[in-house]
Amino acid sequence: MIAVGLGLRPGTGPVDIRACIEAALGRLDLDVADIGCLATVATRAAEPGLIALAAAIGAPVIGIPDEALRGQDAGCATRSTRVVALFGVGSVAEAAALAAAGASASLILPRIVMGRVTCALARGNRP
């Protein structure tokens, strides 16, 4: 299962989110059909653009609490000082992907940044 971890600014539209996800998937020759879930920090899980995209591609959105994100910090490959100050983790996208993918998850693509969206991919054992 591929978990897509996302960091996004409030008000980001589904077109921008999808573009970032497709760019990330393309780096590994994956497709939108390979997505098991979209994951982000819990406070962004209800963003209208994210909800619209999830409905369009048929993937659930998983909101990851701050504490669970911090539990994935050791697995993060990148660090943003801004994100560390806000969430206590190097990358929301990477930590969210790892948390959503399950206990044996591995980061298969560190975060990429496109405009208002960051995206990372993890492979895991969750259905």
Buried (B, 14 or more C-beta within 10 A) or exposed (E): BBBBBBBBEEEBBBEBBBBBBBBBBEEEEBEBEBBBBBBBBBEBBEBEBBBBBBEEBEBEBBBBEBEBBBBBBEBBEBEBEEBBEEBEBBBBBBBBBBBBBBEEBEBBBBBBBBEBBBBBBBBBEBE
